[in-house]
Amino acid sequence: MIKIQNINDASYKRFGKIVKDIDFSDLIAAMEATPCPDDVVYVASEAALEATKGAEKFQEIYYGKLPIQVGYCNGHNSLLNALEYHRCGEVNVAVTDLIVLVGSLVDVADDFTYDTEKVEAFFVPAGTAFEMYETTLHYAPCGVNNSGFRCAVVLPKGTNYDVKRQKNTGEDRLLAATNKWLIAHKEAHIDGAFEGLIGENPEV
């Protein structure tokens, strides 16, 4: 069983940081209307979330007024299954308690494989907003004690939309959506994904 640390611990600092001094209570309130299915659902952009004052503050303070999108990743999950990265940082808002499984891009091998023994787990208390740096590998959160989770996701506009691969070599094999490179575990059976995670599929 993977060791679960707290996101407020110093050990998280190499992966990202806690967002402070932003009132995003209206964003959390708007998230209550989003579904929490038995599996996992991801929506890249949700108008009701993007209309909040909290979203406006994230755009102003964290993205330097670049166009952003605010969506959500909700559901029930206990496995790593895959790791992804973007060419930008990502801000998440934990509406419920949840656990994130993360790694470092610098540990990805030249052939784009990654040893899952390097994955670290962090408990995120409800009401916490946190940034994951561009170099932080991540995927869908996990619930706590088999409960469901709700997580708002803030990214530059245009991220995680359908994309057509131009070639199937090098890093392009990992391109799963716009601004999204994905390394999957074979046990996850993600259609068309590059299966480069080596070792066990960590579970919390």
MIFI-792558 format. One line per 8 residues: number of its first residue (from 0); their letters; for each residue x, y, z of N, C-alpha, C. Coordinates in pm, 1 decimal, padded with zeros to 6 digits. Layout:
% MIFI-792558
NUM) A) X Y Z X Y Z X Y Z; ...
% end
This chain:
% MIFI-792558
0) MIKIQNIN) 00084.4 -00119.9 00000.0 00000.0 00000.0 00000.0 00088.0 00125.1 00000.0; 00057.9 00217.9 -00084.9 00138.8 00338.3 -00097.8 00121.0 00429.7 00024.4; 00229.6 00490.3 00067.8 00224.5 00582.6 00180.9 00152.9 00711.2 00139.2; 00059.3 00756.7 00223.5 -00016.0 00878.4 00192.5 00034.4 00993.1 00280.4; 00087.4 01095.5 00215.7 00136.6 01214.1 00284.5 00027.0 01321.2 00281.7; 00051.1 01432.1 00348.7 -00043.2 01543.8 00346.3 00009.0 01651.3 00251.4; -00080.0 01707.8 00171.9 -00036.9 01805.6 00071.6 00021.7 01931.3 00136.1; -00005.6 01951.5 00264.2 00052.1 02066.4 00334.7 00194.4 02040.0 00383.9
8) DASYKRFG) 00242.6 01914.9 00367.0 00378.5 01882.2 00408.6 00480.4 01941.9 00311.5; 00601.4 01959.5 00360.5 00709.1 02014.6 00277.3 00741.1 01924.2 00158.8; 00711.0 01795.6 00170.1 00742.3 01701.1 00062.5 00664.9 01729.9 -00065.6; 00555.3 01807.0 -00057.4 00479.7 01839.5 -00178.7 00542.0 01954.8 -00257.7; 00631.3 02028.2 -00196.3 00680.3 02152.0 -00258.0 00749.8 02130.7 -00391.8; 00801.9 02013.6 -00416.7 00867.0 01991.3 -00547.3 00765.4 01960.6 -00656.9; 00642.0 01936.0 -00617.8 00536.4 01907.9 -00714.7 00445.7 02028.3 -00741.4; 00437.0 02119.7 -00646.0 00347.1 02233.8 -00661.1 00336.3 02311.5 -00531.9
16) KIVKDIDF) 00228.8 02384.0 -00516.6 00210.7 02463.8 -00394.9 00062.3 02485.4 -00366.2; 00033.7 02518.5 -00241.5 -00102.5 02547.7 -00198.6 -00137.9 02690.1 -00241.5; -00259.3 02708.6 -00291.7 -00307.2 02840.8 -00331.9 -00361.7 02911.6 -00208.3; -00311.3 03029.6 -00183.7 -00354.7 03107.8 -00066.9 -00404.3 03245.2 -00112.2; -00480.3 03309.1 -00024.6 -00525.2 03448.3 -00044.9 -00618.2 03465.0 -00165.4; -00690.1 03359.7 -00204.0 -00793.0 03370.3 -00306.4 -00923.7 03314.8 -00249.1; -01029.7 03391.3 -00260.7 -01161.3 03344.6 -00217.3 -01229.0 03272.7 -00334.4; -01237.4 03141.5 -00325.1 -01300.7 03063.0 -00431.6 -01423.8 02989.2 -00378.0
24) SDLIAAME) -01484.5 03044.2 -00272.6 -01600.3 02979.3 -00211.4 -01717.0 02966.5 -00309.3; -01733.5 03065.4 -00398.7 -01843.5 03055.5 -00494.9 -01818.0 02945.7 -00599.0; -01691.1 02919.8 -00628.4 -01657.3 02810.4 -00719.1 -01690.8 02676.1 -00654.5; -01658.2 02661.3 -00527.1 -01691.9 02538.2 -00455.4 -01843.2 02519.1 -00451.6; -01916.3 02627.2 -00426.3 -02062.2 02618.9 -00422.9 -02118.6 02575.2 -00557.6; -02062.6 02628.5 -00666.3 -02108.7 02593.1 -00800.8 -02077.7 02447.1 -00833.5; -01971.0 02393.5 -00774.9 -01932.8 02254.1 -00799.1 -02032.7 02155.1 -00740.3; -02111.7 02197.7 -00643.9 -02207.6 02107.1 -00580.4 -02310.9 02056.2 -00680.1
32) ATPCPDDV) -02332.2 02129.3 -00788.1 -02431.2 02088.3 -00889.2 -02374.1 01990.1 -00991.5; -02244.2 01962.9 -00984.3 -02182.9 01872.3 -01081.1 -02201.3 01726.9 -01038.1; -02208.9 01633.9 -01132.7 -02234.6 01493.5 -01098.8 -02114.1 01425.1 -01035.0; -02141.6 01318.0 -00961.7 -02035.6 01236.0 -00902.5 -02068.3 01089.3 -00931.5; -02033.5 01040.8 -01050.6 -02073.5 00906.1 -01093.6 -01993.3 00795.0 -01025.9; -02032.3 00670.5 -01055.3 -01962.9 00555.4 -00998.1 -01824.3 00537.3 -01058.6; -01803.2 00587.8 -01181.5 -01670.6 00584.1 -01242.1 -01609.6 00724.7 -01231.9; -01541.1 00771.1 -01333.3 -01481.3 00905.2 -01330.6 -01526.1 00982.8 -01453.3
40) VYVASEAA) -01567.5 01106.6 -01433.1 -01606.8 01193.0 -01543.2 -01517.4 01316.9 -01542.0; -01472.3 01357.3 -01661.2 -01394.4 01480.4 -01674.6 -01461.2 01571.3 -01776.3; -01484.1 01694.3 -01737.6 -01538.3 01797.5 -01826.0 -01438.2 01912.0 -01827.0; -01387.5 01947.0 -01943.5 -01280.3 02046.8 -01952.2 -01327.7 02188.1 -01922.0; -01450.1 02220.4 -01961.9 -01499.4 02357.1 -01948.2 -01646.3 02354.8 -01910.1; -01680.2 02424.9 -01801.6 -01818.0 02431.5 -01752.7 -01851.9 02578.5 -01728.1; -01949.1 02630.2 -01802.8 -01980.6 02773.0 -01799.4 -02014.3 02823.0 -01659.0; -02087.4 02743.8 -01581.5 -02127.5 02787.1 -01447.5 -02007.0 02805.9 -01355.6
48) LEATKGAE) -01904.5 02727.0 -01375.1 -01782.6 02740.3 -01294.7 -01699.6 02859.7 -01341.4; -01694.6 02878.2 -01471.2 -01614.8 02987.5 -01527.3 -01675.5 03124.0 -01499.4; -01803.3 03127.8 -01462.0 -01870.5 03254.4 -01433.4 -01848.0 03301.7 -01289.5; -01777.5 03224.2 -01207.8 -01758.8 03259.2 -01066.9 -01646.8 03361.7 -01048.2; -01654.0 03432.2 -00937.5 -01547.5 03527.3 -00901.3 -01417.1 03452.9 -00873.6; -01429.1 03331.9 -00819.5 -01309.6 03252.2 -00793.9 -01233.1 03223.0 -00921.6; -01304.4 03187.7 -01027.8 -01240.5 03162.1 -01156.6 -01170.7 03287.7 -01207.7; -01234.7 03400.1 -01190.1 -01176.8 03527.7 -01233.3 -01044.8 03555.0 -01161.7
56) KFQEIYYG) -01041.4 03521.8 -01032.4 -00918.8 03543.5 -00954.3 -00807.0 03449.6 -00998.2; -00841.9 03323.5 -01025.9 -00739.8 03230.1 -01074.4 -00681.0 03278.7 -01207.0; -00766.7 03329.4 -01293.8 -00719.4 03379.8 -01422.3 -00625.3 03499.2 -01402.2; -00662.0 03586.5 -01312.7 -00584.3 03708.2 -01290.1 -00452.2 03679.2 -01220.8; -00456.5 03597.7 -01115.4 -00339.4 03580.6 -01029.4 -00249.1 03466.6 -01075.9; -00308.4 03354.5 -01117.3 -00227.1 03237.4 -01149.3 -00190.8 03225.2 -01296.2; -00268.9 03283.5 -01383.4 -00242.2 03270.1 -01526.5 -00216.7 03403.8 -01594.5; -00194.0 03508.4 -01514.9 -00155.7 03636.4 -01572.6 -00253.6 03688.7 -01675.1
64) KLPIQVGY) -00383.3 03660.3 -01653.9 -00493.8 03705.0 -01740.0 -00499.7 03634.1 -01875.2; -00426.4 03523.7 -01888.8 -00444.6 03439.2 -02006.8 -00586.3 03380.9 -02005.8; -00643.8 03353.5 -02121.5 -00773.0 03285.0 -02123.9 -00762.0 03148.5 -02054.9; -00857.1 03117.1 -01968.7 -00855.5 02989.5 -01897.5 -00986.1 02914.1 -01919.1; -00986.1 02790.3 -01877.0 -01107.2 02710.8 -01872.2 -01116.4 02650.2 -01732.4; -01237.5 02636.2 -01682.7 -01258.7 02573.3 -01552.8 -01358.6 02459.5 -01572.7; -01314.8 02340.2 -01541.6 -01399.5 02223.5 -01552.5 -01392.6 02142.6 -01425.6; -01418.4 02012.1 -01437.2 -01415.1 01929.1 -01317.1 -01379.2 01785.2 -01350.3
72) CNGHNSLL) -01327.0 01717.0 -01249.2 -01300.7 01573.6 -01253.7 -01363.6 01515.5 -01128.2; -01469.5 01438.6 -01144.4 -01547.2 01386.2 -01032.5 -01565.7 01235.9 -01045.4; -01599.7 01171.4 -00934.7 -01636.9 01031.0 -00941.7 -01579.4 00946.7 -00830.3; -01558.2 00818.6 -00862.6 -01503.7 00721.3 -00768.7 -01382.4 00654.8 -00834.3; -01271.0 00652.1 -00762.2 -01147.7 00596.4 -00817.0 -01052.1 00564.4 -00703.2; -00974.3 00457.8 -00720.2 -00874.8 00422.4 -00618.9 -00741.1 00382.3 -00679.9; -00730.8 00389.4 -00814.1 -00610.8 00344.2 -00884.4 -00540.2 00458.1 -00957.8; -00411.4 00441.2 -00980.4 -00335.6 00538.5 -01059.2 -00380.3 00536.4 -01205.9
80) NALEYHRC) -00370.3 00420.7 -01270.9 -00412.3 00395.8 -01409.5 -00328.0 00464.5 -01516.9; -00288.8 00589.4 -01496.0 -00210.8 00662.9 -01596.1 -00149.5 00786.1 -01530.0; -00058.9 00848.3 -01602.6 -00002.3 00977.0 -01562.0 00002.9 01066.1 -01685.4; -00026.5 01192.7 -01666.5 -00024.4 01287.8 -01776.8 00053.3 01412.3 -01735.9; 00088.7 01491.9 -01837.0 00150.1 01621.7 -01809.3 00109.4 01719.7 -01917.8; 00123.9 01848.7 -01887.3 00089.9 01957.0 -01979.5 00210.4 02048.0 -01995.5; 00205.3 02138.3 -02091.0 00309.8 02239.4 -02105.8 00269.5 02365.1 -02027.1; 00216.2 02343.6 -01909.0 00170.9 02453.1 -01822.7 00137.5 02393.7 -01687.4
88) GEVNVAVT) 00123.4 02478.4 -01586.4 00077.5 02433.1 -01456.8 -00073.6 02414.5 -01456.9; -00121.9 02342.0 -01356.7 -00265.6 02316.2 -01341.4 -00305.9 02347.0 -01197.9; -00419.3 02414.3 -01180.8 -00472.3 02442.6 -01047.5 -00595.7 02355.7 -01024.5; -00597.3 02284.6 -00913.5 -00711.7 02202.7 -00874.4 -00772.9 02257.2 -00746.6; -00904.3 02242.3 -00732.7 -00974.4 02279.2 -00610.0 -01044.8 02154.6 -00558.3; -01003.7 02107.8 -00441.6 -01064.6 01989.3 -00380.9 -01195.5 02030.9 -00313.4; -01306.7 01992.0 -00372.2 -01437.4 02023.0 -00314.3 -01469.1 01924.2 -00202.5; -01418.7 01801.6 -00216.7 -01426.5 01700.2 -00112.3 -01284.5 01661.3 -00073.3
96) DLIVLVGS) -01270.1 01587.5 00035.7 -01141.6 01524.6 00062.7 -01106.4 01436.1 -00056.0; -00979.1 01434.3 -00094.0 -00935.3 01345.9 -00201.5 -00786.2 01317.5 -00188.5; -00738.8 01226.5 -00272.4 -00597.0 01190.4 -00274.8 -00546.4 01206.5 -00417.7; -00431.2 01270.9 -00432.7 -00369.1 01281.6 -00564.2 -00242.5 01196.8 -00567.8; -00221.5 01130.5 -00681.2 -00102.3 01051.1 -00705.3 -00017.8 01125.9 -00807.6; 00104.4 01157.1 -00771.5 00187.5 01242.7 -00856.7 00327.9 01186.3 -00871.8; 00394.5 01231.9 -00977.1 00533.0 01197.0 -01001.6 00603.0 01314.7 -01066.8; 00729.3 01296.5 -01101.8 00808.3 01403.9 -01161.5 00845.8 01369.1 -01305.1
104) LVDVADDF) 00829.4 01465.9 -01393.4 00860.8 01446.4 -01535.0 01008.1 01411.2 -01555.3; 01094.4 01457.7 -01467.7 01237.5 01429.7 -01483.8 01268.7 01281.5 -01464.8; 01175.9 01205.2 -01405.8 01197.2 01062.4 -01384.8 01146.7 00977.2 -01500.9; 01089.0 01040.7 -01602.1 01046.9 00967.0 -01721.1 01171.8 00932.1 -01803.6; 01184.4 00806.8 -01840.2 01302.9 00760.7 -01913.5 01302.5 00812.9 -02057.2; 01415.7 00797.8 -02124.2 01428.7 00845.9 -02261.5 01330.1 00777.9 -02356.5; 01287.8 00655.4 -02322.2 01190.3 00585.3 -02406.2 01046.8 00611.8 -02360.1; 01032.1 00710.0 -02268.9 00902.8 00755.6 -02217.3 00832.5 00653.7 -02126.5
112) TYDTEKVE) 00908.1 00560.4 -02071.7 00854.7 00473.0 -01968.7 00877.8 00537.6 -01831.6; 00800.2 00491.4 -01734.8 00808.3 00550.0 -01599.9 00782.6 00440.1 -01497.2; 00867.8 00434.5 -01396.3 00857.0 00334.4 -01290.2 00757.5 00382.6 -01184.5; 00648.6 00309.1 -01165.3 00544.3 00354.6 -01073.2 00587.1 00351.8 -00926.1; 00701.0 00290.7 -00896.7 00751.7 00295.6 -00759.7 00788.1 00438.4 -00717.9; 00805.9 00525.6 -00815.6 00841.4 00664.2 -00786.8 00718.8 00752.0 -00756.8; 00598.6 00698.6 -00776.8 00476.4 00775.5 -00752.5 00460.7 00805.7 -00603.7; 00414.4 00926.8 -00572.6 00385.0 00966.1 -00434.7 00237.8 01003.5 -00422.7
120) AFFVPAGT) 00180.9 00979.6 -00303.7 00039.2 01005.5 -00278.2 00025.0 01114.9 -00172.8; -00072.4 01206.1 -00197.1 -00096.1 01316.2 -00104.5 -00245.3 01330.3 -00076.3; -00278.6 01334.8 00052.7 -00415.7 01363.4 00095.0 -00440.5 01513.0 00083.9; -00553.2 01550.2 00023.1 -00589.7 01691.0 00006.0 -00722.2 01716.1 00079.9; -00721.2 01797.3 00185.8 -00845.6 01824.0 00258.4 -00943.6 01905.1 00173.7; -01071.4 01879.5 00192.9 -01175.4 01956.1 00123.8 -01155.8 02105.0 00147.6; -01177.1 02182.9 00041.3 -01161.6 02327.6 00051.7 -01022.3 02377.7 00019.1; -00932.5 02286.9 -00022.5 -00794.5 02323.3 -00056.0 -00779.8 02343.5 -00206.4
128) AFEMYETT) -00718.3 02453.7 -00245.1 -00679.9 02475.7 -00384.5 -00528.3 02458.6 -00393.5; -00483.0 02386.9 -00496.2 -00339.8 02360.4 -00506.7 -00296.3 02359.4 -00651.8; -00175.6 02406.2 -00672.2 -00116.0 02407.7 -00806.4 -00030.0 02284.8 -00825.3; -00032.4 02227.4 -00945.2 00062.8 02125.1 -00986.6 00148.4 02185.0 -01097.3; 00279.1 02181.9 -01077.5 00369.1 02243.8 -01173.8 00367.0 02169.9 -01307.9; 00417.7 02237.4 -01408.8 00426.6 02180.2 -01544.0 00499.9 02046.7 -01544.5; 00597.1 02030.2 -01455.6 00679.6 01909.4 -01450.6 00620.6 01800.8 -01361.4; 00498.5 01820.7 -01312.2 00435.3 01722.2 -01224.3 00343.0 01630.0 -01303.4
136) LHYAPCGV) 00371.1 01500.8 -01296.5 00285.2 01399.7 -01356.3 00164.5 01378.6 -01265.2; 00047.4 01362.2 -01323.7 -00074.8 01348.7 -01244.3 -00182.4 01283.4 -01329.9; -00292.8 01250.3 -01267.6 -00408.7 01197.5 -01341.0 -00531.3 01219.9 -01254.4; -00635.6 01141.4 -01271.8 -00758.4 01160.0 -01194.0 -00731.0 01137.7 -01045.4; -00790.5 01219.8 -00959.0 -00775.4 01198.0 -00814.4 -00838.4 01066.7 -00770.0; -00813.5 01030.6 -00645.7 -00876.0 00914.3 -00584.0 -00961.6 00960.3 -00466.8; -01065.0 00884.7 -00437.4 -01147.7 00914.3 -00322.3 -01082.6 00866.7 -00193.5; -01138.3 00906.5 -00082.3 -01088.8 00866.3 00049.4 -01184.6 00762.3 00107.1
144) NNSGFRCA) -01130.1 00646.5 00145.5 -01211.0 00537.9 00202.6 -01327.1 00498.9 00109.7; -01295.2 00487.8 -00018.9 -01391.8 00444.9 -00121.2 -01507.1 00541.8 -00142.8; -01494.8 00662.1 -00091.4 -01599.3 00761.9 -00113.7 -01575.5 00834.5 -00245.7; -01678.7 00905.2 -00294.6 -01664.2 00981.2 -00417.2 -01586.0 01109.4 -00394.6; -01539.1 01168.2 -00503.2 -01465.2 01294.4 -00493.7 -01517.9 01393.2 -00597.2; -01500.4 01521.3 -00566.6 -01526.8 01629.2 -00661.7 -01405.4 01721.1 -00662.8; -01358.1 01754.4 -00783.5 -01237.5 01835.7 -00796.7 -01252.6 01929.9 -00915.4; -01246.6 02060.4 -00891.9 -01247.4 02158.3 -01000.3 -01107.8 02165.1 -01061.5
152) VVLPKGTN) -01101.7 02183.9 -01193.4 -00974.0 02183.1 -01265.6 -00961.6 02311.1 -01348.6; -00855.2 02387.6 -01322.3 -00831.2 02514.3 -01391.4 -00706.8 02499.9 -01479.3; -00723.3 02528.1 -01608.0 -00614.2 02514.2 -01704.7 -00624.6 02623.6 -01810.8; -00516.9 02652.0 -01883.7 -00527.2 02743.4 -01996.7 -00631.7 02694.4 -02096.5; -00703.1 02786.6 -02153.9 -00811.3 02753.5 -02246.6 -00759.2 02672.9 -02365.1; -00832.8 02567.6 -02400.5 -00795.8 02484.3 -02513.5 -00726.7 02355.2 -02476.6; -00704.8 02331.7 -02347.2 -00637.3 02210.7 -02301.3 -00735.7 02093.5 -02291.5; -00688.7 01975.4 -02324.5 -00765.4 01850.5 -02307.9 -00881.3 01834.3 -02406.0
160) YDVKRQKN) -00863.8 01885.0 -02527.4 -00965.3 01864.2 -02631.2 -00912.9 01763.5 -02733.6; -01003.6 01711.2 -02814.4 -00967.3 01608.9 -02912.6 -00856.6 01658.7 -03005.2; -00765.2 01568.0 -03036.6 -00653.9 01603.0 -03123.8 -00619.8 01480.7 -03209.1; -00570.5 01505.8 -03330.3 -00528.6 01397.4 -03418.1 -00377.2 01388.1 -03417.2; -00324.7 01271.8 -03382.6 -00180.3 01251.0 -03384.0 -00127.8 01256.5 -03526.0; -00016.7 01326.2 -03544.5 00042.7 01336.7 -03677.1 00135.1 01218.5 -03707.2; 00195.0 01163.6 -03600.8 00283.2 01047.9 -03617.4 00280.8 00968.2 -03487.0; 00331.0 00847.4 -03493.4 00325.2 00759.8 -03376.5 00465.4 00722.6 -03329.6
168) TGEDRLLA) 00552.6 00823.2 -03324.9 00689.7 00802.1 -03281.2 00725.9 00906.7 -03177.2; 00831.3 00879.1 -03100.2 00879.9 00974.6 -03002.3 00772.6 01017.5 -02904.1; 00782.0 01139.8 -02861.0 00686.2 01190.9 -02761.8 00545.7 01201.2 -02819.0; 00534.4 01209.7 -02950.3 00402.2 01220.5 -03011.5 00314.8 01098.6 -02981.9; 00377.1 00986.1 -02948.5 00300.1 00867.1 -02909.9 00217.4 00892.9 -02783.8; 00260.2 00989.9 -02704.9 00195.7 01018.6 -02577.1 00081.7 01118.5 -02590.8; 00075.3 01188.0 -02704.1 -00023.3 01295.0 -02718.6 -00164.4 01236.4 -02722.8; -00242.5 01263.2 -02618.3 -00376.1 01205.5 -02605.2 -00486.2 01308.5 -02624.3
176) ATNKWLIA) -00452.1 01435.9 -02612.3 -00546.4 01546.9 -02630.8 -00463.0 01672.7 -02646.9; -00527.4 01784.7 -02675.6 -00450.7 01908.9 -02688.5 -00380.8 01941.0 -02556.3; -00251.8 01967.4 -02563.9 -00172.0 02002.4 -02446.4 -00178.3 01893.5 -02338.6; -00187.0 01768.6 -02379.9 -00193.7 01657.1 -02284.8 -00115.3 01538.2 -02337.1; -00008.2 01500.9 -02264.9 00072.1 01385.1 -02296.7 00048.4 01280.5 -02188.4; 00016.5 01157.5 -02229.0 -00032.0 01055.9 -02136.2 00052.0 00928.8 -02143.1; 00086.7 00877.4 -02024.8 00154.6 00747.7 -02012.6 00062.4 00657.9 -01930.3; 00015.0 00550.4 -01990.1 -00085.9 00466.0 -01925.5 -00025.9 00337.5 -01870.4
184) HKEAHIDG) -00098.1 00277.3 -01776.8 -00066.0 00143.8 -01728.1 -00146.0 00043.4 -01809.6; -00086.1 -00069.4 -01840.9 -00153.6 -00168.3 -01926.3 -00282.8 -00219.7 -01863.5; -00290.0 -00221.5 -01729.8 -00410.4 -00270.5 -01662.8 -00528.0 -00174.9 -01676.3; -00501.2 -00051.1 -01715.1 -00608.4 00047.9 -01727.7 -00686.8 00031.1 -01857.2; -00625.1 -00031.9 -01957.8 -00690.7 -00057.0 -02086.9 -00748.3 00072.6 -02146.5; -00664.9 00177.0 -02150.9 -00707.1 00304.6 -02209.7 -00685.1 00297.5 -02360.5; -00790.0 00304.2 -02435.5 -00786.4 00284.8 -02579.7 -00690.6 00382.6 -02647.6; -00595.5 00329.8 -02721.0 -00502.6 00409.9 -02798.9 -00389.4 00472.6 -02720.8
192) AFEGLIGE) -00384.5 00450.1 -02588.3 -00283.4 00515.8 -02504.6 -00148.5 00443.9 -02512.5; -00041.9 00518.7 -02494.6 00092.7 00462.3 -02485.8 00108.1 00399.3 -02347.5; 00132.0 00268.4 -02341.5 00139.8 00196.5 -02214.2 00284.1 00192.0 -02167.6; 00324.9 00297.5 -02098.7 00463.8 00309.7 -02057.0 00486.9 00306.7 -01906.8; 00382.1 00286.8 -01827.4 00401.7 00277.5 -01682.5 00448.1 00136.6 -01646.9; 00564.4 00128.6 -01582.0 00627.5 00002.4 -01549.5 00610.5 -00026.8 -01400.7; 00569.6 -00149.5 -01369.7 00549.4 -00188.2 -01229.6 00401.1 -00200.3 -01196.8; 00369.8 -00199.9 -01069.2 00231.8 -00214.3 -01026.0 00150.3 -00091.1 -01058.3
200) NPEV) 00018.9 -00108.3 -01062.8 -00074.8 00003.4 -01078.0 -00115.2 00044.8 -00936.9; -00051.9 00148.4 -00878.1 -00073.8 00181.1 -00736.8 -00220.6 00205.4 -00703.3; -00259.0 00159.5 -00582.9 -00395.0 00175.3 -00534.2 -00393.2 00236.7 -00395.2; -00493.5 00320.0 -00366.0 -00504.4 00380.8 -00232.6 -00636.3 00338.7 -00168.8
% end
